[in-house]
Amino acid sequence: MLRLPPLARASVAALLVLVVAGSATPVAAAPPRWKQDIDKAIGRHDVSVAIGLDGGWLYRHGAWRQRAPASNQKLLLSMALLQRTSLATRIRTELFAKGRRTIGVLRGNLWIVGHGDPSVNRSSMTALARAVADAGIRKVRGRVMGATTGFQRDWWAPGWRDYFPRDYIALPTALAFEGNHDARGVHIGDPERRAARFLTSRLRALGIRVSREASAGAPPRGLRHLATLRSEPFQVLLRAMNRRSRNFFAEMLGKWLGWLVLGGDGSIAKAARAIERFAHAHGVENTAYDSSGLSYWNRISPQDLVALLWFAETRPWVDALRVGLPTGGQGTLRGRLVGVKVRAKTGTLIDISALSGWVWMAKEGTWGEFSIMSRGMSKSDAVAIEDRIVRIVANRASLETP
């Protein structure tokens, strides 16, 4: 056996210590406590979470997974709309005349032509009646007609349940009236005729004689313009849609977007394609079938939704979009996250829940973006997890590691 002198043995021992020390795997630092607490809140539930700040990731858990966003789809619609138009855009509702006109007499019909304003109501028709009076018309030897053109009369999307048109979404028509439901809240199929009928009653109340009863149909050529009403600006319409999660507003504004982007009559399918085009143009994988989020077949991942919120941060309309979302205790967040500086869109389908938007991070002094999507839980359980995560991010999340 070869024996080494003491000095040589000491050198070899030191070398072995260095080799072992150099090859040892360093112990990974434990994640910050706030991240551990989010992990605990998620537990074994089927939840995906993405939390970002200034274009970087703070936390991700299953964030790549494509999920049904439910009414978070309205957030995608809002961004797609604002990218193609402006906060000040207003949607027209117009009144035309057809027929020969002599002093005080119209020998023909009045036509109401809508272009997708979801807020047209009785007050709108009253304003049009006054416009007729101001134009000097005292007798209409015809009728008031509601135009049934502009949007396709589709009332369905892939992934919808059979009862959705009855219970959750009224027929989206270019000329709407009173949310396209009757006084009992029942969804109707003839809003154009009802708008025309109400305008007829307002005309008669002003002493303007209308010979025939109201109806609806496709307007002829050669119409002469009488008056134009304009909706509230998009900033107001989107706030009304997002804070209360109005499906009717979403599908109406979606059809308007479909018309704008793809041309022709607006439709639910064109709206979905326009939303997809917006997402894909910004590097996001997205599958859309509607604008409201009622479709169980819509898909986007939380991290891709956050990426779109990052894009929104680069646009001049971001502040208006953010403030148009409900904050804690408001709208669809009523009874939730009270006292938390958050602006977020909720989403709910059977066994599906989502919450996405912005939360003010106290330790960083700025807005952070987040998206939480889940399935397979009761709504109360999902809400408890969502709210717990948002409160953790609001109060404790930081770029610092402690």
C-alpha positions in Angstrom: 0.0 0.0 0.0 1.2 3.5 -0.9 1.7 5.7 2.1 1.8 9.5 1.7 3.8 11.7 4.0 1.8 13.8 6.5 2.1 17.0 4.4 0.9 15.3 1.3 -2.0 13.7 3.2 -3.0 17.2 4.5 -2.9 18.6 0.9 -5.1 15.8 -0.4 -7.6 16.3 2.4 -7.9 20.0 1.7 -8.4 19.3 -1.9 -11.2 16.9 -1.2 -12.9 19.5 1.0 -12.7 22.0 -1.8 -14.1 19.5 -4.3 -17.0 18.5 -2.1 -17.8 22.1 -1.2 -17.7 23.2 -4.8 -20.0 20.4 -6.0 -22.6 20.8 -3.2 -25.9 22.3 -4.4 -26.7 25.5 -2.6 -29.9 25.5 -0.6 -32.6 27.5 -2.5 -33.9 30.5 -0.6 -37.5 30.1 0.6 -40.0 32.2 -1.3 -41.3 35.4 0.4 -43.9 34.8 3.0 -46.6 36.5 1.0 -46.1 34.0 -1.8 -46.3 31.1 0.6 -49.6 32.5 1.8 -51.0 32.6 -1.7 -49.8 29.0 -2.2 -51.7 28.1 1.0 -54.8 30.0 -0.1 -54.8 28.1 -3.4 -54.1 24.7 -1.7 -55.2 21.8 -3.9 -57.9 23.7 -5.7 -58.0 24.1 -9.5 -56.9 27.7 -9.6 -54.6 29.6 -12.0 -53.0 32.9 -10.9 -50.8 35.5 -12.6 -49.6 38.6 -10.8 -47.4 41.1 -12.6 -45.8 44.5 -12.1 -44.2 46.8 -14.7 -44.1 44.1 -17.3 -42.5 41.5 -15.0 -43.9 38.5 -13.1 -44.3 38.6 -9.3 -46.1 35.3 -8.9 -47.5 32.6 -11.2 -49.3 29.4 -10.4 -50.6 27.4 -13.4 -50.8 30.8 -15.2 -50.2 29.3 -18.6 -53.4 27.2 -18.5 -56.1 28.3 -20.9 -59.4 28.7 -19.1 -62.9 30.0 -19.6 -62.8 33.7 -18.5 -66.6 34.0 -18.0 -67.4 37.8 -17.8 -63.7 38.7 -17.8 -64.4 38.5 -21.6 -65.9 41.9 -21.2 -62.5 43.2 -20.2 -61.1 41.9 -23.5 -64.0 43.5 -25.4 -63.3 46.8 -23.7 -59.7 46.8 -24.7 -60.4 45.7 -28.2 -63.0 48.5 -28.5 -60.8 51.3 -27.1 -57.9 50.2 -29.4 -60.1 50.7 -32.5 -62.0 53.8 -31.4 -61.9 56.4 -28.6 -63.4 57.1 -25.2 -65.4 59.9 -26.8 -67.1 57.8 -29.4 -70.9 58.0 -29.5 -73.3 55.7 -31.3 -75.9 57.3 -33.5 -79.7 56.6 -33.6 -81.2 58.4 -36.5 -84.7 59.5 -37.7 -85.5 59.7 -41.4 -88.5 60.5 -43.5 -89.6 58.8 -46.7 -92.3 60.4 -48.9 -93.3 63.7 -50.2 -93.5 66.6 -47.8 -95.7 69.6 -48.0 -96.3 72.3 -45.4 -96.8 70.5 -42.1 -97.6 67.2 -43.7 -95.4 64.1 -44.5 -97.0 61.9 -47.0 -95.1 58.8 -46.1 -93.3 57.0 -43.2 -90.9 58.0 -40.5 -88.0 55.6 -40.0 -85.9 55.0 -36.9 -82.5 53.6 -37.7 -80.2 52.4 -34.9 -76.5 51.6 -35.1 -76.0 49.7 -31.9 -76.6 52.0 -28.9 -77.7 49.7 -26.0 -79.1 52.5 -24.0 -82.0 53.7 -26.3 -85.1 54.1 -24.2 -88.3 56.0 -23.9 -86.5 59.3 -23.3 -84.7 58.7 -26.6 -88.1 58.4 -28.4 -89.4 61.4 -26.7 -86.4 63.4 -27.9 -87.1 62.2 -31.5 -90.7 63.2 -31.2 -89.7 66.7 -30.3 -87.4 66.8 -33.2 -90.3 66.0 -35.5 -92.3 68.8 -34.0 -89.4 71.2 -34.4 -89.1 70.2 -38.0 -92.7 71.6 -38.5 -94.4 68.3 -39.2 -97.9 68.2 -37.9 -99.3 65.2 -39.7 -97.8 61.9 -40.9 -99.8 60.2 -43.6 -98.1 57.0 -43.0 -96.6 55.2 -40.0 -93.5 55.1 -37.9 -91.2 52.2 -38.8 -88.3 50.7 -36.8 -85.4 49.6 -39.0 -84.5 45.9 -38.5 -81.2 46.2 -40.4 -77.6 46.9 -39.2 -77.0 43.8 -37.1 -77.7 40.2 -37.9 -80.6 38.9 -35.7 -78.4 36.2 -34.2 -79.1 35.4 -30.6 -76.8 32.5 -30.0 -73.1 31.6 -29.7 -71.2 28.3 -29.5 -70.8 27.4 -25.8 -74.0 29.0 -24.7 -76.6 27.1 -22.7 -80.1 26.7 -24.2 -81.7 29.0 -21.6 -79.2 31.9 -21.9 -81.3 33.9 -24.4 -84.3 33.5 -22.2 -82.6 34.3 -18.9 -79.3 36.1 -19.4 -79.1 38.0 -22.7 -81.7 39.9 -24.6 -81.6 39.9 -28.4 -78.8 42.3 -29.6 -80.3 44.5 -32.3 -79.0 47.6 -34.0 -82.1 49.5 -32.9 -82.7 48.6 -29.3 -85.4 49.8 -27.0 -85.5 49.6 -23.2 -82.8 46.9 -23.0 -84.9 44.8 -25.3 -87.2 43.5 -22.6 -90.7 44.3 -21.5 -92.0 45.8 -18.3 -91.9 42.3 -16.7 -88.3 41.8 -17.6 -89.1 39.2 -20.4 -86.8 39.4 -23.3 -88.5 40.4 -26.5 -88.0 39.7 -30.2 -89.5 42.9 -31.7 -87.7 45.9 -30.1 -87.8 47.9 -33.4 -91.6 47.7 -33.6 -91.9 48.6 -29.9 -89.6 51.6 -30.4 -91.7 52.7 -33.3 -94.9 52.3 -31.4 -93.6 54.3 -28.5 -92.5 57.1 -30.8 -96.0 57.1 -32.4 -97.5 57.6 -29.0 -95.2 60.5 -28.2 -95.9 62.1 -31.5 -99.7 61.9 -30.9 -99.2 63.3 -27.4 -97.6 66.4 -29.0 -100.6 66.8 -31.3 -98.9 65.3 -34.4 -101.4 63.0 -36.2 -100.0 59.7 -37.4 -102.4 57.9 -39.7 -101.3 54.3 -39.4 -100.0 52.1 -36.6 -96.3 51.4 -36.1 -94.4 48.6 -37.6 -90.8 47.5 -38.5 -88.8 46.3 -41.4 -85.9 47.0 -43.8 -85.8 50.7 -44.8 -86.0 51.7 -48.4 -83.6 53.9 -50.3 -84.0 57.6 -50.6 -84.5 58.4 -47.0 -84.2 62.1 -45.9 -82.5 62.8 -42.6 -84.5 64.5 -39.9 -82.7 64.0 -36.6 -79.8 62.3 -34.9 -79.4 61.2 -31.3 -76.1 60.2 -29.9 -75.3 57.8 -27.0 -73.3 58.6 -24.0 -69.5 58.4 -24.9 -67.9 55.0 -24.8 -66.3 55.8 -21.5 -69.7 55.9 -19.9 -71.1 52.9 -21.8 -68.2 50.7 -20.9 -68.4 51.7 -17.3 -72.1 50.8 -17.3 -71.2 47.4 -18.9 -68.3 46.5 -16.7 -69.4 47.6 -13.2 -72.7 45.6 -13.4 -71.5 43.1 -16.0 -74.3 43.7 -18.4 -74.4 41.0 -21.0 -76.8 43.0 -23.3 -74.4 45.9 -23.4 -71.5 43.6 -24.2 -73.2 41.8 -27.1 -74.5 45.1 -28.5 -71.1 46.8 -28.3 -69.5 43.6 -29.6 -71.7 43.6 -32.7 -70.7 47.3 -33.2 -67.1 46.3 -33.0 -67.6 43.4 -35.4 -69.2 45.9 -37.9 -66.3 48.3 -37.4 -63.5 45.7 -37.9 -65.0 43.3 -40.4 -67.7 45.4 -42.1 -71.2 44.3 -43.1 -73.9 43.7 -40.6 -72.6 43.3 -37.0 -72.9 39.8 -35.5 -71.9 37.9 -32.4 -69.4 35.8 -34.5 -67.8 38.9 -36.0 -67.4 40.4 -32.6 -65.6 37.3 -31.4 -63.3 37.4 -34.4 -62.5 41.1 -33.7 -61.6 40.3 -30.1 -59.4 37.4 -31.3 -57.7 39.7 -33.8 -56.9 42.3 -31.1 -55.5 39.6 -28.8 -53.4 37.9 -31.5 -52.0 41.3 -32.7 -50.5 41.6 -29.2 -49.0 38.2 -29.0 -51.8 36.6 -27.0 -53.4 33.2 -27.6 -57.1 33.6 -27.3 -60.3 31.8 -28.5 -63.5 33.8 -28.5 -67.1 32.9 -29.3 -68.9 35.9 -27.9 -68.4 39.3 -26.2 -70.2 38.8 -22.9 -68.3 35.8 -21.6 -71.4 33.6 -21.5 -69.7 31.0 -23.7 -68.1 28.1 -21.9 -65.9 27.7 -24.9 -64.1 31.0 -24.6 -60.4 30.5 -23.7 -57.5 32.7 -22.4 -54.8 32.1 -19.8 -54.4 34.3 -16.8 -50.8 35.3 -17.8 -52.1 36.3 -21.3 -54.8 38.4 -19.8 -52.2 40.1 -17.6 -50.1 40.7 -20.7 -53.0 42.5 -22.3 -53.4 44.6 -19.2 -49.7 45.5 -19.6 -50.5 46.6 -23.1 -53.4 48.7 -21.8 -50.9 50.5 -19.5 -49.2 51.9 -22.6 -52.4 53.4 -24.0 -53.9 56.8 -23.2 -57.2 55.2 -22.3 -55.9 53.0 -19.5 -57.0 55.2 -16.6 -60.6 55.5 -17.9 -60.7 51.7 -18.4 -59.4 51.0 -14.9 -61.8 53.4 -13.2 -64.7 52.0 -15.2 -64.2 48.6 -13.4 -65.8 48.0 -10.0 -63.8 48.7 -6.9 -64.3 46.9 -3.6 -67.9 47.1 -2.4 -69.1 48.4 -5.8 -71.1 46.8 -8.6 -70.3 43.1 -9.0 -67.8 43.5 -6.1 -70.6 44.5 -3.7 -69.9 42.9 -0.4 -66.3 42.0 -1.5 -62.9 43.6 -0.9 -64.3 46.6 0.9 -61.5 49.0 1.8 -59.1 47.5 -0.8 -57.9 49.8 -3.6 -58.7 47.4 -6.5 -60.3 47.8 -9.9 -61.3 44.4 -11.3 -63.8 42.5 -13.5 -65.6 39.6 -12.0 -66.6 36.5 -14.0 -69.1 33.7 -13.1 -70.4 30.6 -14.8 -71.5 27.3 -13.3 -68.4 26.0 -11.5 -66.2 28.7 -13.0 -65.0 31.9 -11.5 -62.6 34.7 -12.4 -61.3 38.0 -11.2 -58.9 40.1 -13.2 -57.7 43.7 -13.2 -55.6 46.0 -11.1 -54.8 46.2 -7.4 -52.8 48.9 -5.7 -49.7 47.5 -4.1 -49.0 49.4 -0.9 -45.4 48.4 -0.6 -44.6 49.4 -4.2 -46.9 52.4 -4.4 -48.3 51.5 -7.8 -50.9 49.4 -9.6 -50.1 45.7 -10.1 -52.0 43.6 -12.6 -53.5 40.2 -11.8 -55.8 37.5 -13.1 -57.3 34.6 -11.1 -59.3 31.9 -12.8 -60.7 28.7 -11.3 -63.2 25.9 -11.8 -64.7 23.1 -9.9 -65.7 25.0 -6.7 -68.7 26.7 -5.4 -68.8 30.5 -6.1 -68.4 31.2 -2.4 -65.2 29.1 -2.1 -63.8 30.7 -5.3 -64.6 34.2 -4.1 -62.9 33.5 -0.7 -59.7 32.4 -2.5 -59.8 35.4 -5.0 -60.3 37.9 -2.2 -57.6 36.4 0.0 -55.1 36.6 -2.9 -56.0 40.2 -3.7 -55.7 41.3 -0.1 -52.3 39.6 0.2 -51.1 41.4 -3.0 -52.5 44.7 -1.9 -51.0 44.7 1.6 -47.8 42.7 1.4 -46.6 41.9 -2.1 -43.3 43.5 -3.0 -40.3 43.1 -5.3 -38.2 42.7 -2.2 -37.7 39.1 -1.1 -38.4 39.2 2.7 
